[in-house]
């Protein structure tokens, strides 16, 4: 949370609303629920992507975002699963 706090209150609010939507979300959906102007929303998303907390595909308003944690897990799964999976399988 401290890493997110350093990005400022707007970025933190946007990250929390994105998390409510899900691990992957579109700019258009986020814009509907965000209580920020378009420029502030885009700035917050830029901060989150620059910090490595989100990955972006496309450009707003046609962009979609994926959480870094989800992207990491997807990448691990593509390469044989994560460590937790190895411990739970016989």
C-alpha positions as CSV (number, residue, x, y, z in Angstrom):
1,X,0.0,0.0,0.0
2,X,2.9,2.4,0.7
3,X,3.9,2.2,-2.9
4,X,0.4,3.2,-4.0
5,X,0.3,6.0,-1.4
6,X,3.4,7.6,-2.9
7,X,1.6,8.0,-6.2
8,X,-1.0,10.4,-4.6
9,X,-4.6,10.3,-3.7
10,X,-6.0,10.4,-7.2
11,X,-3.9,7.5,-8.4
12,X,-4.8,5.6,-5.3
13,X,-8.5,6.2,-5.8
14,X,-8.3,5.2,-9.5
15,X,-6.4,2.0,-8.5
16,X,-9.0,1.1,-5.9
17,X,-11.9,1.6,-8.4
18,X,-10.0,-0.4,-11.0
19,X,-9.6,-3.2,-8.5
20,X,-13.4,-3.2,-7.8
21,X,-14.0,-3.7,-11.5
22,X,-11.5,-6.6,-11.7
23,X,-8.0,-7.6,-12.7
24,X,-8.5,-6.4,-16.2
25,X,-10.7,-3.4,-17.1
26,X,-11.4,-1.0,-19.9
27,X,-10.8,2.8,-19.7
28,X,-14.4,3.4,-20.7
29,X,-15.8,1.4,-17.7
30,X,-13.4,3.0,-15.3
31,X,-14.3,6.5,-16.6
32,X,-17.9,5.8,-15.8
33,X,-17.3,5.2,-12.1
34,X,-14.3,7.4,-11.5
35,X,-15.0,10.7,-9.8
36,X,-12.2,12.4,-11.8
37,X,-12.0,14.6,-14.9
38,X,-10.6,12.9,-18.0
39,X,-7.2,14.6,-17.7
40,X,-6.9,13.6,-14.1
41,X,-8.0,10.1,-14.8
42,X,-5.4,9.7,-17.6
43,X,-2.7,11.2,-15.4
44,X,-3.5,8.8,-12.6
45,X,-3.4,5.8,-15.0
46,X,-0.1,7.1,-16.4
47,X,1.3,7.2,-12.9
48,X,0.1,3.6,-12.2
49,X,1.5,2.3,-15.4
50,X,4.8,4.1,-14.9
51,X,5.1,2.6,-11.4
52,X,4.5,-0.9,-12.9
53,X,1.3,-1.4,-11.0
54,X,-0.8,-1.6,-14.2
55,X,-0.1,-2.6,-17.8
56,X,-1.9,-0.9,-20.6
57,X,-3.0,-2.1,-24.1
58,X,-4.1,0.6,-26.5
59,X,-4.7,4.3,-26.0
60,X,-7.6,5.9,-24.1
61,X,-10.5,5.8,-24.6
62,X,-10.0,2.4,-26.4
63,X,-7.4,1.2,-23.9
64,X,-7.6,-1.7,-21.4
65,X,-5.6,-2.1,-18.2
66,X,-4.4,-5.2,-16.5
67,X,-3.1,-5.4,-12.9
68,X,0.6,-6.2,-12.5
69,X,-0.2,-9.0,-10.2
70,X,-2.6,-10.6,-12.7
71,X,-0.1,-10.2,-15.5
72,X,2.6,-11.8,-13.4
73,X,0.4,-14.8,-12.5
74,X,-0.6,-15.2,-16.1
75,X,3.0,-15.2,-17.2
76,X,3.9,-17.8,-14.5
77,X,1.0,-20.0,-15.5
78,X,2.2,-19.9,-19.1
79,X,5.6,-21.1,-17.9
80,X,4.5,-23.9,-15.6
81,X,2.6,-22.3,-12.8
82,X,3.7,-20.4,-9.7
83,X,5.3,-21.8,-6.6
84,X,2.0,-22.2,-4.7
85,X,0.7,-24.4,-7.5
86,X,3.8,-26.7,-7.2
87,X,3.2,-27.1,-3.4
88,X,-0.5,-28.1,-3.8
89,X,-0.1,-30.6,-6.6
90,X,0.9,-34.2,-5.7
